Amino acid sequence: MENKTISYLNSRMWYRFLKVVFVMIFFVVLFFWNMLIFTNQLSSDYNIATGTYIFNPLESICFFFIGNFVILFIFEFTRRAFYYIVLGNFRPKK
């Protein structure tokens, strides 16, 4: 019978590879989300009459934190679902 713990998974090469891919995808998604916020903030607040950008820092900060929180929640849920499928528990033993 297999030992259903995280240390058991860490001894498997496929799990370590999957962790690296998961973390890389997480950082790529965060990077592109934050770049999207930045570019949309600049392009959507252009004042045609004066030819200048109107920057609203509070709106940018809200989009930054809410978006990053949603991304973090989705990736955490994905990780917990993976643990539930592979190990049979949302919070497996270490």
N, CA and C atoms as an extended XYZ file, in Angstrom:
282
Properties=species:S:1:pos:R:3:atomname:S:1:resname:S:1:resid:I:1 pbc="F F F"
N         0.838       -1.185        0.000 N   MET     1
C         0.000        0.000        0.000 CA  MET     1
C         0.881        1.246        0.000 C   MET     1
N         0.490        2.208       -0.794 N   GLU     2
C         1.269        3.436       -0.900 CA  GLU     2
C         1.063        4.322        0.323 C   GLU     2
N         2.120        5.033        0.658 N   ASN     3
C         2.048        5.978        1.753 CA  ASN     3
C         1.446        7.274        1.214 C   ASN     3
N         0.308        7.704        1.706 N   LYS     4
C        -0.403        8.866        1.177 CA  LYS     4
C         0.008       10.143        1.904 C   LYS     4
N         1.257       10.560        1.719 N   THR     5
C         1.760       11.781        2.334 CA  THR     5
C         2.484       12.619        1.287 C   THR     5
N         2.751       13.858        1.642 N   ILE     6
C         3.483       14.745        0.734 CA  ILE     6
C         4.920       14.278        0.580 C   ILE     6
N         5.514       13.742        1.625 N   SER     7
C         6.890       13.248        1.505 CA  SER     7
C         6.964       12.078        0.525 C   SER     7
N         5.910       11.281        0.451 N   TYR     8
C         5.864       10.218       -0.555 CA  TYR     8
C         5.865       10.822       -1.953 C   TYR     8
N         5.047       11.876       -2.148 N   LEU     9
C         5.011       12.530       -3.457 CA  LEU     9
C         6.344       13.175       -3.796 C   LEU     9
N         7.000       13.776       -2.810 N   ASN    10
C         8.282       14.431       -3.070 CA  ASN    10
C         9.362       13.441       -3.496 C   ASN    10
N         9.171       12.176       -3.195 N   SER    11
C        10.152       11.179       -3.616 CA  SER    11
C         9.950       10.764       -5.071 C   SER    11
N         8.885       11.208       -5.680 N   ARG    12
C         8.588       10.864       -7.067 CA  ARG    12
C         9.057       11.970       -8.006 C   ARG    12
N         9.743       11.582       -9.082 N   MET    13
C        10.286       12.556      -10.024 CA  MET    13
C         9.169       13.298      -10.768 C   MET    13
N         8.099       12.617      -11.139 N   TRP    14
C         7.033       13.258      -11.890 CA  TRP    14
C         6.363       14.345      -11.069 C   TRP    14
N         6.281       14.163       -9.753 N   TYR    15
C         5.664       15.177       -8.899 CA  TYR    15
C         6.558       16.409       -8.788 C   TYR    15
N         7.859       16.194       -8.661 N   ARG    16
C         8.778       17.338       -8.591 CA  ARG    16
C         8.741       18.127       -9.899 C   ARG    16
N         8.686       17.428      -11.027 N   PHE    17
C         8.578       18.094      -12.321 CA  PHE    17
C         7.268       18.870      -12.416 C   PHE    17
N         6.178       18.257      -11.964 N   LEU    18
C         4.882       18.916      -11.994 CA  LEU    18
C         4.867       20.167      -11.112 C   LEU    18
N         5.555       20.112       -9.970 N   LYS    19
C         5.655       21.288       -9.098 CA  LYS    19
C         6.370       22.436       -9.789 C   LYS    19
N         7.455       22.125      -10.492 N   VAL    20
C         8.206       23.160      -11.205 CA  VAL    20
C         7.338       23.784      -12.295 C   VAL    20
N         6.630       22.956      -13.048 N   VAL    21
C         5.751       23.470      -14.100 CA  VAL    21
C         4.633       24.310      -13.494 C   VAL    21
N         4.059       23.858      -12.396 N   PHE    22
C         2.976       24.581      -11.728 CA  PHE    22
C         3.447       25.960      -11.269 C   PHE    22
N         4.608       26.027      -10.650 N   VAL    23
C         5.135       27.308      -10.155 CA  VAL    23
C         5.476       28.232      -11.319 C   VAL    23
N         6.037       27.673      -12.387 N   MET    24
C         6.362       28.504      -13.554 CA  MET    24
C         5.091       29.074      -14.183 C   MET    24
N         4.060       28.261      -14.323 N   ILE    25
C         2.795       28.746      -14.884 CA  ILE    25
C         2.185       29.802      -13.973 C   ILE    25
N         2.282       29.600      -12.663 N   PHE    26
C         1.765       30.581      -11.703 CA  PHE    26
C         2.437       31.940      -11.892 C   PHE    26
N         3.759       31.962      -11.995 N   PHE    27
C         4.466       33.232      -12.161 CA  PHE    27
C         4.210       33.863      -13.521 C   PHE    27
N         4.065       33.065      -14.548 N   VAL    28
C         3.753       33.606      -15.876 CA  VAL    28
C         2.368       34.247      -15.876 C   VAL    28
N         1.392       33.581      -15.265 N   VAL    29
C         0.041       34.142      -15.194 CA  VAL    29
C         0.049       35.434      -14.385 C   VAL    29
N         0.748       35.464      -13.251 N   LEU    30
C         0.837       36.697      -12.465 CA  LEU    30
C         1.488       37.824      -13.259 C   LEU    30
N         2.566       37.506      -13.956 N   PHE    31
C         3.271       38.525      -14.740 CA  PHE    31
C         2.362       39.111      -15.811 C   PHE    31
N         1.690       38.244      -16.580 N   PHE    32
C         0.848       38.742      -17.658 CA  PHE    32
C        -0.381       39.466      -17.134 C   PHE    32
N        -0.937       39.028      -16.018 N   TRP    33
C        -2.069       39.745      -15.426 CA  TRP    33
C        -1.651       41.152      -15.004 C   TRP    33
N        -0.501       41.263      -14.351 N   ASN    34
C        -0.048       42.574      -13.897 CA  ASN    34
C         0.335       43.471      -15.064 C   ASN    34
N         0.891       42.887      -16.123 N   MET    35
C         1.191       43.694      -17.316 CA  MET    35
C        -0.103       44.144      -17.991 C   MET    35
N        -1.114       43.295      -18.002 N   LEU    36
C        -2.405       43.650      -18.576 CA  LEU    36
C        -3.036       44.801      -17.802 C   LEU    36
N        -2.969       44.753      -16.495 N   ILE    37
C        -3.500       45.847      -15.669 CA  ILE    37
C        -2.768       47.143      -15.985 C   ILE    37
N        -1.450       47.073      -16.066 N   PHE    38
C        -0.661       48.272      -16.310 CA  PHE    38
C        -0.966       48.870      -17.678 C   PHE    38
N        -1.005       48.058      -18.724 N   THR    39
C        -1.241       48.585      -20.064 CA  THR    39
C        -2.665       49.075      -20.229 C   THR    39
N        -3.644       48.384      -19.634 N   ASN    40
C        -5.020       48.863      -19.725 CA  ASN    40
C        -5.219       50.148      -18.937 C   ASN    40
N        -4.514       50.298      -17.853 N   GLN    41
C        -4.612       51.528      -17.066 CA  GLN    41
C        -4.120       52.714      -17.895 C   GLN    41
N        -3.043       52.515      -18.643 N   LEU    42
C        -2.521       53.607      -19.455 CA  LEU    42
C        -3.411       53.897      -20.651 C   LEU    42
N        -3.888       52.867      -21.318 N   SER    43
C        -4.640       53.095      -22.550 CA  SER    43
C        -6.080       53.535      -22.301 C   SER    43
N        -6.692       53.131      -21.214 N   SER    44
C        -8.103       53.455      -21.008 CA  SER    44
C        -8.308       54.834      -20.388 C   SER    44
N        -7.306       55.427      -19.812 N   ASP    45
C        -7.464       56.724      -19.155 CA  ASP    45
C        -6.768       57.837      -19.921 C   ASP    45
N        -6.864       57.797      -21.221 N   TYR    46
C        -6.251       58.828      -22.049 CA  TYR    46
C        -7.257       59.941      -22.279 C   TYR    46
N        -6.884       61.162      -21.925 N   ASN    47
C        -7.739       62.321      -22.107 CA  ASN    47
C        -7.432       62.923      -23.479 C   ASN    47
N        -8.389       62.826      -24.390 N   ILE    48
C        -8.161       63.280      -25.760 CA  ILE    48
C        -8.032       64.800      -25.813 C   ILE    48
N        -8.788       65.521      -25.003 N   ALA    49
C        -8.777       66.989      -25.049 CA  ALA    49
C        -7.403       67.552      -24.685 C   ALA    49
N        -6.783       67.008      -23.641 N   THR    50
C        -5.490       67.550      -23.209 CA  THR    50
C        -4.317       66.739      -23.736 C   THR    50
N        -4.569       65.533      -24.195 N   GLY    51
C        -3.491       64.696      -24.710 CA  GLY    51
C        -2.631       64.095      -23.614 C   GLY    51
N        -3.201       63.942      -22.426 N   THR    52
C        -2.447       63.377      -21.306 CA  THR    52
C        -3.181       62.158      -20.749 C   THR    52
N        -2.464       61.386      -19.982 N   TYR    53
C        -3.047       60.237      -19.309 CA  TYR    53
C        -3.532       60.648      -17.936 C   TYR    53
N        -4.692       60.136      -17.560 N   ILE    54
C        -5.234       60.356      -16.223 CA  ILE    54
C        -4.991       59.066      -15.455 C   ILE    54
N        -4.169       59.146      -14.439 N   PHE    55
C        -3.788       57.957      -13.687 CA  PHE    55
C        -4.551       57.927      -12.383 C   PHE    55
N        -5.273       56.839      -12.146 N   ASN    56
C        -6.016       56.667      -10.909 CA  ASN    56
C        -5.330       55.557      -10.107 C   ASN    56
N        -4.485       55.930       -9.133 N   PRO    57
C        -3.732       54.900       -8.411 CA  PRO    57
C        -4.605       53.968       -7.576 C   PRO    57
N        -5.704       54.454       -7.028 N   LEU    58
C        -6.566       53.608       -6.207 CA  LEU    58
C        -7.192       52.488       -7.046 C   LEU    58
N        -7.612       52.826       -8.251 N   GLU    59
C        -8.191       51.819       -9.136 CA  GLU    59
C        -7.144       50.775       -9.525 C   GLU    59
N        -5.946       51.217       -9.808 N   SER    60
C        -4.878       50.287      -10.166 CA  SER    60
C        -4.534       49.361       -9.007 C   SER    60
N        -4.475       49.908       -7.808 N   ILE    61
C        -4.154       49.100       -6.632 CA  ILE    61
C        -5.260       48.080       -6.372 C   ILE    61
N        -6.518       48.492       -6.541 N   CYS    62
C        -7.632       47.557       -6.344 CA  CYS    62
C        -7.583       46.423       -7.353 C   CYS    62
N        -7.376       46.753       -8.633 N   PHE    63
C        -7.276       45.708       -9.648 CA  PHE    63
C        -6.085       44.792       -9.382 C   PHE    63
N        -4.988       45.375       -8.928 N   PHE    64
C        -3.794       44.581       -8.635 CA  PHE    64
C        -4.062       43.559       -7.537 C   PHE    64
N        -4.594       44.019       -6.401 N   PHE    65
C        -4.810       43.118       -5.275 CA  PHE    65
C        -5.948       42.125       -5.526 C   PHE    65
N        -7.049       42.597       -6.082 N   ILE    66
C        -8.168       41.681       -6.342 CA  ILE    66
C        -7.786       40.637       -7.381 C   ILE    66
N        -7.140       41.069       -8.443 N   GLY    67
C        -6.727       40.129       -9.486 CA  GLY    67
C        -5.723       39.114       -8.991 C   GLY    67
N        -4.723       39.571       -8.241 N   ASN    68
C        -3.730       38.648       -7.704 CA  ASN    68
C        -4.343       37.697       -6.685 C   ASN    68
N        -5.307       38.173       -5.906 N   PHE    69
C        -5.985       37.299       -4.950 CA  PHE    69
C        -6.787       36.220       -5.669 C   PHE    69
N        -7.476       36.597       -6.743 N   VAL    70
C        -8.257       35.624       -7.511 CA  VAL    70
C        -7.334       34.585       -8.151 C   VAL    70
N        -6.229       35.029       -8.713 N   ILE    71
C        -5.259       34.104       -9.315 CA  ILE    71
C        -4.708       33.165       -8.248 C   ILE    71
N        -4.345       33.699       -7.098 N   LEU    72
C        -3.843       32.874       -6.005 CA  LEU    72
C        -4.894       31.857       -5.554 C   LEU    72
N        -6.137       32.276       -5.452 N   PHE    73
C        -7.209       31.366       -5.059 CA  PHE    73
C        -7.383       30.239       -6.075 C   PHE    73
N        -7.367       30.566       -7.352 N   ILE    74
C        -7.533       29.548       -8.395 CA  ILE    74
C        -6.397       28.538       -8.349 C   ILE    74
N        -5.159       29.021       -8.207 N   PHE    75
C        -4.027       28.100       -8.164 CA  PHE    75
C        -4.018       27.277       -6.879 C   PHE    75
N        -4.421       27.856       -5.767 N   GLU    76
C        -4.500       27.092       -4.516 CA  GLU    76
C        -5.592       26.029       -4.606 C   GLU    76
N        -6.725       26.381       -5.195 N   PHE    77
C        -7.792       25.408       -5.378 CA  PHE    77
C        -7.328       24.262       -6.290 C   PHE    77
N        -6.586       24.599       -7.339 N   THR    78
C        -6.055       23.572       -8.241 CA  THR    78
C        -5.108       22.644       -7.493 C   THR    78
N        -4.262       23.202       -6.652 N   ARG    79
C        -3.321       22.387       -5.870 CA  ARG    79
C        -4.065       21.463       -4.901 C   ARG    79
N        -5.069       22.006       -4.229 N   ARG    80
C        -5.846       21.189       -3.288 CA  ARG    80
C        -6.631       20.096       -4.010 C   ARG    80
N        -7.161       20.406       -5.185 N   ALA    81
C        -7.875       19.392       -5.960 CA  ALA    81
C        -6.927       18.284       -6.393 C   ALA    81
N        -5.697       18.661       -6.775 N   PHE    82
C        -4.695       17.653       -7.133 CA  PHE    82
C        -4.396       16.751       -5.943 C   PHE    82
N        -4.205       17.336       -4.755 N   TYR    83
C        -3.954       16.530       -3.555 CA  TYR    83
C        -5.124       15.603       -3.261 C   TYR    83
N        -6.345       16.102       -3.462 N   TYR    84
C        -7.506       15.269       -3.186 CA  TYR    84
C        -7.579       14.090       -4.161 C   TYR    84
N        -7.273       14.341       -5.429 N   ILE    85
C        -7.326       13.273       -6.429 CA  ILE    85
C        -6.225       12.248       -6.191 C   ILE    85
N        -4.995       12.714       -5.936 N   VAL    86
C        -3.860       11.800       -5.822 CA  VAL    86
C        -3.779       11.164       -4.437 C   VAL    86
N        -3.964       11.954       -3.382 N   LEU    87
C        -3.758       11.443       -2.024 CA  LEU    87
C        -5.053       11.163       -1.260 C   LEU    87
N        -6.179       11.658       -1.760 N   GLY    88
C        -7.446       11.385       -1.099 CA  GLY    88
C        -7.785       12.327        0.039 C   GLY    88
N        -7.098       13.468        0.135 N   ASN    89
C        -7.347       14.415        1.206 CA  ASN    89
C        -6.947       15.809        0.734 C   ASN    89
N        -7.743       16.826        1.112 N   PHE    90
C        -7.409       18.195        0.718 CA  PHE    90
C        -6.161       18.705        1.430 C   PHE    90
N        -5.961       18.266        2.654 N   ARG    91
C        -4.793       18.680        3.436 CA  ARG    91
C        -4.038       17.428        3.881 C   ARG    91
N        -3.202       16.905        2.998 N   PRO    92
C        -2.503       15.645        3.335 CA  PRO    92
C        -1.440       15.856        4.384 C   PRO    92
N        -1.049       14.744        5.026 N   LYS    93
C         0.014       14.792        6.032 CA  LYS    93
C         1.349       15.026        5.345 C   LYS    93
N         2.244       15.669        6.077 N   LYS    94
C         3.571       15.907        5.542 CA  LYS    94
C         4.395       14.674        5.737 C   LYS    94
